């Protein structure tokens, strides 16, 4: 009986940095062999160019660059076999592929058969569907390669089994959303047991614009039992040993349970880490020295500040309170208390004089009507101008702080509080904003208790509260989930027990505020359908939400 050592490289690879990714693959392979005497190293989907590369795949030089990169790997005298994800052009057709390199040769290649074209995925825009199943022998084991979506449909796995596969290696770029880890594991446990296959599931760990890839790689044996799993949100080189019994007529392969299983994260832990990774990655990869945000003394900006400090460190975060005559002393005090608590730079920049000067200049145009939404939005837009001036001078990115509930119904000011380069809370419903804020305070003091407990208010008018304009957030968030994430009609939502007038109002606001969302900052996706790559609605339309 011999052992065959496989390592899952749960790592991140930069979009478009083909030469850098090649060097990373070489370095990781050499280090893994030197430290662990690895036989086979398994990397994530499209690791050579990064995922999702989007329209970089349409660049005329893609084929040349990929071929040069593969040649570098073939010439690198790698000490063990590797399986990597690559975009391969063959006879003018582009495939989402995996190749196995061993002893300076490509010993096997596979083209993804199932191309996802839903939610955040656009693979049919770029790739040709593969037609051939994948089985190859390596050191006495019959391996099959599958790529991400392949494992969610039955046909590719059945074909691999029929061709004699014993171990399935799946390369993945599976984006995070809440409860996603359990969904992946449940699927693999079922098919591994049903087809009596060992299944490796390696997933990347990184963030790219709105998408977060959480890792959480794992192995399931032929009995459908989890034998190895990797922590979420960390880089891991996970060792998995297979035993190969060469005395059997057909070599018997088993997983040696010498690895560890990861500690499961709670919903709030995974949400927090996803938001931190998304913000940290975006700021650092785009070369910003730090962030600046408007700290109002409210819960959204308070949570955003706490996340920013966890992502970047206090020395890279600048909080600015911009009070107006409707801003309460409580808000100013709470904002300063939180800034001091977290150790960030804090400035108070009053906007009363700027507002009065601007309003006076506009008075001949605006007329003498009673103050209303126009005057409220003017306050918000002045604050946006202040933050952008600081951003221009310092180079720091403006972090905007609106949540999914507000973005859904347009309870935000275009070019005002929506002004910014990134939004950590863009896909976080208000009810989760409260829950996450309370959770962070159980880890360490992060947000003053009064900020969480007081009724939310934009403080753009006297005694203003969010619920003067919006339904209670528990109701609003439930309707948003049904309409946006589950695609229920307004009538179907009413049948769930909600008041008809409220449901129709919310659905109408969601539909009519698409123009705002399409001009909003990028933000971390944490639900199955966020306002970004997931949901592509026309701005101008006559659709009726009722049916």
C-alpha positions as CSV (number, residue, x, y, z in Angstrom):
1,X,0.0,0.0,0.0
2,X,1.3,3.4,-1.0
3,X,0.3,6.9,-0.1
4,X,-0.4,9.7,-2.5
5,X,-0.3,13.2,-1.1
6,X,-2.5,15.9,-2.6
7,X,-2.5,19.5,-1.5
8,X,-5.4,21.9,-2.0
9,X,-4.1,25.4,-2.6
10,X,-6.8,27.6,-1.1
11,X,-5.3,30.9,-2.4
12,X,-6.1,34.0,-4.3
13,X,-4.9,35.0,-7.7
14,X,-5.0,38.5,-9.1
15,X,-7.3,39.3,-12.0
16,X,-5.3,39.8,-15.2
17,X,-1.9,39.4,-13.5
18,X,-1.0,36.3,-15.6
19,X,2.8,36.6,-15.1
20,X,2.4,37.2,-11.3
21,X,0.0,34.3,-11.0
22,X,2.5,32.0,-12.8
23,X,5.2,33.0,-10.3
24,X,2.9,32.4,-7.4
25,X,2.0,28.9,-8.7
26,X,5.7,28.0,-9.1
27,X,6.6,29.3,-5.7
28,X,3.7,27.6,-3.9
29,X,4.5,24.3,-5.7
30,X,8.2,24.4,-4.9
31,X,7.5,25.2,-1.2
32,X,4.8,22.6,-0.8
33,X,7.1,19.9,-2.3
34,X,10.0,20.9,-0.1
35,X,8.0,21.0,3.1
36,X,5.5,18.2,2.5
37,X,6.8,16.0,-0.4
38,X,3.6,16.6,-2.3
39,X,2.6,14.4,-5.3
40,X,-0.2,16.6,-6.7
41,X,-1.1,20.2,-6.1
42,X,-4.7,21.4,-6.9
43,X,-5.4,25.0,-7.6
44,X,-8.7,26.9,-8.0
45,X,-10.7,27.7,-11.2
46,X,-9.0,30.0,-13.8
47,X,-6.2,30.7,-11.3
48,X,-3.9,31.6,-14.2
49,X,-5.9,34.8,-15.0
50,X,-8.0,35.1,-11.9
51,X,-11.8,34.8,-11.6
52,X,-14.0,36.4,-12.9
53,X,-11.8,37.9,-15.7
54,X,-14.9,39.2,-17.5
55,X,-14.1,41.0,-20.8
56,X,-10.4,40.6,-20.3
57,X,-11.2,37.2,-22.0
58,X,-12.0,39.1,-25.1
59,X,-8.6,40.8,-25.4
60,X,-6.8,39.8,-28.7
61,X,-3.6,39.1,-26.8
62,X,-5.2,36.6,-24.4
63,X,-4.2,33.4,-26.3
64,X,-0.6,34.6,-26.6
65,X,-0.2,35.5,-22.9
66,X,-1.8,32.3,-21.7
67,X,0.4,30.2,-24.0
68,X,3.5,32.0,-22.8
69,X,2.4,31.4,-19.2
70,X,1.8,27.7,-19.7
71,X,5.2,27.4,-21.4
72,X,6.9,29.0,-18.4
73,X,5.2,26.4,-16.2
74,X,6.4,23.6,-18.5
75,X,9.9,24.9,-18.3
76,X,9.9,25.4,-14.5
77,X,10.9,21.8,-13.7
78,X,8.2,21.6,-11.1
79,X,9.0,18.9,-8.5
80,X,5.4,17.5,-8.5
81,X,2.3,17.5,-10.6
82,X,-0.1,20.4,-10.6
83,X,-3.7,21.0,-11.7
84,X,-4.5,24.6,-12.6
85,X,-7.4,26.5,-14.1
86,X,-6.7,28.3,-17.4
87,X,-8.7,29.9,-20.3
88,X,-7.6,27.9,-23.3
89,X,-8.2,28.9,-27.0
90,X,-8.4,25.9,-29.4
91,X,-9.3,26.4,-33.0
92,X,-10.7,29.8,-32.3
93,X,-12.9,28.7,-29.4
94,X,-12.3,29.7,-25.8
95,X,-12.8,27.1,-23.1
96,X,-12.8,27.3,-19.3
97,X,-10.2,24.6,-18.8
98,X,-8.1,22.7,-16.3
99,X,-4.8,21.1,-17.2
100,X,-2.6,18.7,-15.3
101,X,1.2,19.3,-15.7
102,X,3.6,16.5,-14.6
103,X,7.3,16.1,-15.5
104,X,7.3,19.2,-17.7
105,X,4.3,17.9,-19.9
106,X,0.6,18.5,-20.0
107,X,-0.6,15.0,-19.2
108,X,-4.3,15.8,-19.2
109,X,-6.7,18.6,-20.1
110,X,-10.4,19.1,-19.5
111,X,-12.9,21.7,-20.6
112,X,-15.8,22.8,-18.4
113,X,-19.0,21.2,-19.5
114,X,-21.6,23.3,-17.6
115,X,-21.3,27.0,-18.0
116,X,-23.3,29.0,-15.5
117,X,-25.2,32.0,-16.8
118,X,-27.2,33.2,-13.9
119,X,-26.8,35.5,-10.8
120,X,-23.2,36.9,-11.1
121,X,-22.1,34.4,-13.7
122,X,-21.7,35.2,-17.5
123,X,-19.7,32.3,-18.7
124,X,-21.8,31.7,-21.9
125,X,-20.8,35.2,-23.0
126,X,-17.1,34.0,-23.2
127,X,-16.7,30.2,-23.2
128,X,-17.5,27.3,-25.4
129,X,-19.0,24.3,-23.6
130,X,-16.8,21.3,-23.3
131,X,-18.1,18.0,-24.5
132,X,-15.7,15.4,-23.2
133,X,-15.6,13.9,-19.7
134,X,-12.3,13.7,-17.9
135,X,-10.5,10.6,-16.5
136,X,-6.8,10.1,-16.3
137,X,-4.5,7.8,-14.3
138,X,-1.9,9.2,-12.0
139,X,0.2,7.1,-9.7
140,X,-2.3,4.3,-9.6
141,X,-5.4,6.4,-9.1
142,X,-8.1,7.2,-11.7
143,X,-8.7,10.9,-11.4
144,X,-11.4,13.0,-13.0
145,X,-11.4,16.8,-13.3
146,X,-14.5,18.9,-12.9
147,X,-14.8,22.7,-12.7
148,X,-17.3,24.4,-10.3
149,X,-20.7,24.3,-12.0
150,X,-20.0,20.8,-13.3
151,X,-20.4,19.4,-9.8
152,X,-23.9,20.9,-9.3
153,X,-25.3,18.9,-12.2
154,X,-25.6,15.1,-12.4
155,X,-24.4,14.3,-15.9
156,X,-20.7,15.2,-15.6
157,X,-20.2,13.2,-12.4
158,X,-22.1,10.2,-13.9
159,X,-19.9,10.3,-17.0
160,X,-16.8,10.4,-14.9
161,X,-17.9,7.5,-12.8
162,X,-18.8,5.4,-15.9
163,X,-15.3,6.0,-17.2
164,X,-13.8,4.6,-14.1
165,X,-13.0,7.6,-12.0
166,X,-12.2,7.0,-8.3
167,X,-11.3,10.5,-7.2
168,X,-12.9,13.8,-8.5
169,X,-10.8,16.9,-8.3
170,X,-13.0,20.0,-8.6
171,X,-11.6,23.5,-9.2
172,X,-13.9,26.2,-8.0
173,X,-14.4,29.9,-7.9
174,X,-17.5,29.9,-5.8
175,X,-18.6,33.3,-4.5
176,X,-19.6,33.7,-0.9
177,X,-23.1,34.5,0.3
178,X,-24.7,33.7,3.7
179,X,-25.1,30.0,4.4
180,X,-23.2,29.1,1.2
181,X,-20.7,26.8,2.9
182,X,-23.5,24.4,4.1
183,X,-25.0,24.3,0.6
184,X,-21.8,23.3,-1.0
185,X,-21.0,20.6,1.5
186,X,-24.5,19.1,1.4
187,X,-24.3,18.8,-2.4
188,X,-20.9,17.1,-2.4
189,X,-21.8,14.7,0.4
190,X,-24.8,13.5,-1.5
191,X,-23.1,12.9,-4.9
192,X,-19.9,11.4,-3.3
193,X,-22.0,8.8,-1.4
194,X,-24.4,8.2,-4.4
195,X,-21.6,7.5,-6.8
196,X,-19.0,6.2,-4.3
197,X,-16.4,8.8,-5.2
198,X,-13.8,10.7,-3.3
199,X,-14.4,14.4,-4.1
200,X,-11.9,17.2,-3.6
201,X,-13.4,20.7,-3.5
202,X,-10.8,23.5,-3.7
203,X,-12.1,27.1,-3.7
204,X,-10.2,30.4,-3.9
205,X,-9.8,32.9,-1.1
206,X,-9.8,36.5,-2.2
207,X,-12.2,39.3,-3.1
208,X,-12.8,41.0,-6.4
209,X,-14.9,44.1,-6.6
210,X,-18.3,43.1,-5.2
211,X,-17.5,39.3,-5.0
212,X,-15.9,37.6,-2.0
213,X,-14.5,34.1,-2.3
214,X,-14.3,32.6,1.1
215,X,-12.3,29.4,0.5
216,X,-13.8,26.7,2.8
217,X,-12.3,24.0,0.7
218,X,-12.9,20.4,1.7
219,X,-12.8,16.6,0.9
220,X,-15.6,14.1,1.2
221,X,-15.0,10.3,1.0
222,X,-16.9,7.6,-0.8
223,X,-19.3,7.2,2.1
224,X,-20.3,10.9,1.9
225,X,-18.3,11.8,5.0
226,X,-16.4,15.0,5.4
227,X,-12.7,14.1,6.1
228,X,-10.9,17.4,5.6
229,X,-12.1,21.0,5.6
230,X,-10.4,24.4,5.5
231,X,-11.2,27.5,7.5
232,X,-13.1,30.3,5.7
233,X,-11.3,33.5,4.8
234,X,-7.7,32.3,5.2
235,X,-5.0,31.2,2.8
236,X,-4.4,27.5,3.3
237,X,-2.3,24.7,1.8
238,X,-4.3,21.8,2.9
239,X,-2.6,18.3,2.9
240,X,-4.7,15.3,2.1
241,X,-3.2,11.8,1.9
242,X,-4.8,9.0,-0.2
243,X,-3.9,5.4,0.4
244,X,-3.5,3.3,-2.7
245,X,-3.8,-0.5,-2.3
246,X,-2.0,-1.9,-5.3
247,X,-2.7,-5.5,-4.3
248,X,-6.3,-5.2,-5.4
249,X,-7.3,-6.0,-9.0
250,X,-8.4,-2.4,-9.3
251,X,-6.3,-0.2,-7.0
252,X,-8.4,0.6,-3.9
253,X,-8.2,4.3,-3.0
254,X,-9.2,5.7,0.4
255,X,-8.8,9.0,2.2
256,X,-6.5,8.9,5.2
257,X,-8.2,11.0,8.0
258,X,-5.0,12.7,9.0
259,X,-6.4,16.2,8.4
260,X,-8.5,18.5,10.4
261,X,-12.0,19.9,10.0
262,X,-12.6,23.6,10.2
263,X,-14.6,25.2,13.0
264,X,-17.9,26.4,11.6
265,X,-18.4,30.1,11.6
266,X,-21.7,31.6,12.9
267,X,-23.8,33.7,10.5
268,X,-22.5,36.9,12.0
269,X,-18.9,35.8,12.0
270,X,-19.0,34.9,8.3
271,X,-20.8,38.1,7.5
272,X,-18.2,40.2,9.4
273,X,-15.3,38.5,7.7
274,X,-16.8,38.8,4.3
275,X,-17.3,42.5,4.7
276,X,-13.8,43.0,6.1
277,X,-12.2,41.0,3.2
278,X,-14.3,42.8,0.5
279,X,-13.4,46.3,1.8
280,X,-9.7,45.5,2.5
281,X,-9.2,43.9,-0.9
282,X,-10.8,46.8,-2.8
283,X,-8.9,49.5,-1.0
284,X,-5.5,47.8,-1.1
285,X,-5.7,46.4,-4.7
286,X,-6.7,49.8,-6.0
287,X,-3.9,51.6,-4.2
288,X,-5.8,53.8,-1.8
289,X,-3.8,54.9,1.3
290,X,-7.0,54.7,3.4
291,X,-10.6,55.7,3.6
292,X,-12.6,58.7,4.7
293,X,-16.3,58.5,5.7
294,X,-19.0,60.7,7.1
295,X,-19.7,59.6,10.7
296,X,-23.1,60.8,11.6
297,X,-23.6,59.2,15.0
298,X,-26.0,56.8,13.4
299,X,-25.8,53.0,13.1
300,X,-24.9,52.6,9.4
301,X,-21.9,54.9,9.5
302,X,-21.0,53.5,12.9
303,X,-20.9,49.9,11.6
304,X,-19.1,51.0,8.5
305,X,-16.4,52.7,10.7
306,X,-16.0,49.6,12.7
307,X,-15.6,47.4,9.6
308,X,-13.1,49.9,8.1
309,X,-10.9,49.8,11.2
310,X,-11.0,45.9,11.2
311,X,-10.1,45.9,7.5
312,X,-7.5,48.6,7.3
313,X,-6.4,49.6,10.8
314,X,-7.3,52.8,12.7
315,X,-4.4,54.7,11.2
316,X,-5.9,54.4,7.7
317,X,-9.4,55.6,8.6
318,X,-10.6,59.2,8.8
319,X,-14.0,60.0,10.2
320,X,-15.7,63.3,9.6
321,X,-18.8,64.6,11.5
322,X,-20.6,67.3,9.4
323,X,-23.3,68.7,11.7
324,X,-26.2,70.9,10.6
325,X,-28.8,72.7,12.7
326,X,-30.9,69.5,12.8
327,X,-28.0,67.4,14.1
328,X,-28.5,66.5,17.7
329,X,-25.9,67.0,20.4
330,X,-26.3,63.3,21.0
331,X,-25.2,62.4,17.5
332,X,-22.1,64.6,17.8
333,X,-21.2,63.1,21.2
334,X,-21.8,59.5,20.0
335,X,-19.7,60.1,16.8
336,X,-16.8,61.5,18.8
337,X,-17.1,58.7,21.4
338,X,-16.9,56.0,18.7
339,X,-14.0,57.7,16.9
340,X,-12.1,57.9,20.2
341,X,-13.0,54.3,21.1
342,X,-11.6,53.0,17.8
343,X,-8.6,55.4,17.7
344,X,-9.3,57.0,14.3
345,X,-8.7,60.5,13.1
346,X,-11.8,62.6,13.7
347,X,-12.8,66.0,12.5
348,X,-15.9,68.1,12.9
349,X,-16.8,70.2,9.8
350,X,-20.1,72.2,10.3
351,X,-22.0,72.7,7.1
352,X,-24.5,75.4,8.3
353,X,-22.7,78.4,6.7
354,X,-22.1,76.5,3.5
355,X,-25.8,75.5,3.3
356,X,-27.1,79.0,4.0
357,X,-24.8,80.5,1.4
358,X,-25.8,77.9,-1.2
359,X,-29.5,78.2,-0.4
360,X,-29.3,82.0,-0.6
361,X,-27.6,81.7,-4.0
362,X,-30.3,79.3,-5.2
363,X,-33.2,81.2,-3.7
364,X,-34.1,83.2,-6.9
365,X,-34.4,79.8,-8.7
366,X,-36.0,77.7,-5.9
367,X,-38.5,80.3,-4.7
368,X,-39.9,80.8,-1.3
369,X,-41.7,77.4,-0.8
370,X,-41.7,75.6,2.5
371,X,-38.4,73.6,3.1
372,X,-38.8,70.0,1.9
373,X,-36.9,67.2,0.2
374,X,-34.9,69.6,-1.9
375,X,-33.5,71.3,1.1
376,X,-32.8,68.0,2.9
377,X,-31.0,66.7,-0.1
378,X,-28.9,69.9,-0.3
379,X,-27.5,69.1,3.1
380,X,-26.6,65.6,2.0
381,X,-25.0,66.8,-1.2
382,X,-22.9,69.4,0.7
383,X,-21.6,66.6,2.9
384,X,-20.7,64.7,-0.3
385,X,-18.7,67.7,-1.6
386,X,-16.8,67.9,1.7
387,X,-15.9,64.3,1.7
388,X,-14.8,64.3,-1.9
389,X,-12.6,67.4,-1.3
390,X,-10.8,65.5,1.5
391,X,-10.5,62.5,-0.8
392,X,-9.0,64.6,-3.5
393,X,-6.5,66.1,-1.2
394,X,-5.4,63.0,0.7
395,X,-5.9,60.3,-1.9
396,X,-8.2,58.3,0.5
397,X,-11.3,56.7,-0.9
398,X,-14.7,57.9,0.3
399,X,-16.5,55.0,2.0
400,X,-20.3,55.4,1.6
401,X,-22.5,53.9,4.2
402,X,-26.0,53.1,3.0
403,X,-27.5,49.7,3.5
404,X,-29.5,47.4,1.2
405,X,-32.9,48.4,2.7
406,X,-32.2,52.1,1.8
407,X,-30.7,51.3,-1.6
408,X,-33.7,49.1,-2.4
409,X,-36.3,51.8,-2.0
410,X,-34.2,54.8,-2.9
411,X,-34.0,56.2,0.6
412,X,-30.7,57.8,-0.2
413,X,-29.5,61.0,-1.9
414,X,-27.9,60.7,-5.3
415,X,-24.5,62.6,-5.2
416,X,-25.0,63.1,-1.5
417,X,-24.8,60.2,1.0
418,X,-24.5,57.9,-2.0
419,X,-21.2,59.7,-2.9
420,X,-18.2,57.3,-2.6
421,X,-16.0,54.7,-4.1
422,X,-17.1,51.6,-2.2
423,X,-19.9,50.6,0.2
424,X,-19.3,47.7,2.7
425,X,-23.0,47.6,3.6
426,X,-24.5,47.9,0.2
427,X,-26.0,44.3,0.3
428,X,-26.6,44.2,4.1
429,X,-30.3,44.7,5.1
430,X,-31.0,47.1,8.0
431,X,-32.1,44.3,10.3
432,X,-28.7,42.6,9.8
433,X,-27.0,46.0,10.3
434,X,-28.5,46.0,13.8
435,X,-27.6,42.3,14.5
436,X,-24.0,42.6,13.2
437,X,-23.5,45.8,15.3
438,X,-24.6,44.0,18.5
439,X,-22.4,41.1,17.6
440,X,-19.2,43.2,17.1
441,X,-19.7,44.7,20.5
442,X,-19.6,41.2,22.0
443,X,-16.1,40.7,20.5
444,X,-14.8,44.2,21.6
445,X,-16.3,47.6,22.2
446,X,-16.8,49.0,18.7
447,X,-20.1,51.0,18.5
448,X,-21.6,53.0,21.4
449,X,-24.8,51.2,22.7
450,X,-26.9,54.3,22.2
451,X,-26.1,54.4,18.5
452,X,-27.6,50.9,18.2
453,X,-30.6,51.5,20.4
454,X,-31.9,54.8,19.3
455,X,-34.4,55.0,16.4
456,X,-32.7,55.5,13.0
457,X,-32.8,59.0,11.6
458,X,-31.2,60.8,8.7
459,X,-31.5,64.1,10.8
460,X,-32.3,66.1,7.7
461,X,-35.4,67.6,9.2
462,X,-36.7,68.3,12.8
463,X,-37.5,65.2,14.8
464,X,-37.1,63.0,11.7
465,X,-37.2,59.2,11.9
466,X,-36.7,56.6,9.2
467,X,-40.1,55.0,10.0
468,X,-41.9,58.3,9.2
469,X,-41.1,57.5,5.6
470,X,-40.5,53.7,5.5
471,X,-42.3,50.7,6.9
472,X,-40.7,49.1,10.0
473,X,-37.4,47.5,8.9
474,X,-38.5,44.0,9.8
475,X,-41.4,44.3,7.4
476,X,-39.4,46.2,4.7
477,X,-36.5,43.7,4.7
478,X,-38.8,40.7,4.5
479,X,-40.6,42.2,1.4
480,X,-37.3,43.1,-0.2
481,X,-36.1,39.6,0.2
482,X,-39.2,38.1,-1.3
483,X,-39.2,40.6,-4.2
484,X,-35.5,40.9,-5.0
485,X,-34.0,37.7,-3.9
486,X,-36.8,35.2,-4.5
487,X,-38.6,36.9,-7.4
488,X,-42.1,36.7,-5.9
489,X,-44.7,39.0,-7.3
490,X,-46.4,41.7,-5.2
491,X,-49.6,39.5,-5.0
492,X,-47.6,36.5,-3.9
493,X,-45.9,38.6,-1.2
494,X,-49.3,39.8,0.0
495,X,-50.3,36.1,0.3
496,X,-47.4,35.7,2.8
497,X,-49.4,37.9,5.2
498,X,-48.2,41.4,4.4
499,X,-50.4,44.5,4.0
500,X,-51.2,45.0,0.3
501,X,-50.7,48.8,0.3
502,X,-47.3,48.4,2.0
503,X,-46.2,45.6,-0.4
504,X,-47.1,47.5,-3.5
505,X,-45.4,50.7,-2.3
506,X,-42.2,48.8,-1.6
507,X,-42.2,47.0,-4.9
508,X,-42.9,50.3,-6.8
509,X,-40.1,52.0,-5.0
510,X,-37.7,49.2,-5.8
511,X,-38.6,49.3,-9.5
512,X,-38.5,53.1,-9.8
513,X,-35.1,53.6,-8.1
514,X,-33.1,51.5,-10.4
515,X,-31.5,54.7,-11.8
516,X,-30.1,55.4,-8.4
517,X,-28.6,52.0,-7.8
518,X,-26.9,51.9,-11.2
519,X,-25.0,55.1,-10.2
520,X,-24.2,53.8,-6.7
521,X,-20.8,52.7,-5.4
522,X,-19.6,49.1,-5.7
523,X,-20.2,47.1,-2.5
524,X,-19.8,43.6,-1.0
525,X,-22.3,41.0,-2.1
526,X,-23.5,38.9,0.9
527,X,-26.9,37.7,-0.2
528,X,-27.9,35.3,-3.0
529,X,-28.9,38.4,-5.1
530,X,-27.4,41.8,-4.5
531,X,-27.9,45.0,-6.4
532,X,-24.9,44.6,-8.8
533,X,-23.9,41.8,-11.1
534,X,-26.8,39.7,-9.8
535,X,-29.7,42.0,-10.8
536,X,-29.8,43.7,-14.2
537,X,-33.0,45.6,-14.7
538,X,-33.8,48.4,-17.2
539,X,-34.0,51.9,-15.8
540,X,-36.9,52.9,-18.1
541,X,-39.8,50.4,-18.2
542,X,-43.5,49.9,-17.7
543,X,-43.4,46.6,-15.7
544,X,-46.1,46.3,-13.0
545,X,-45.0,44.5,-9.8
546,X,-48.4,42.9,-9.1
547,X,-48.2,39.7,-11.1
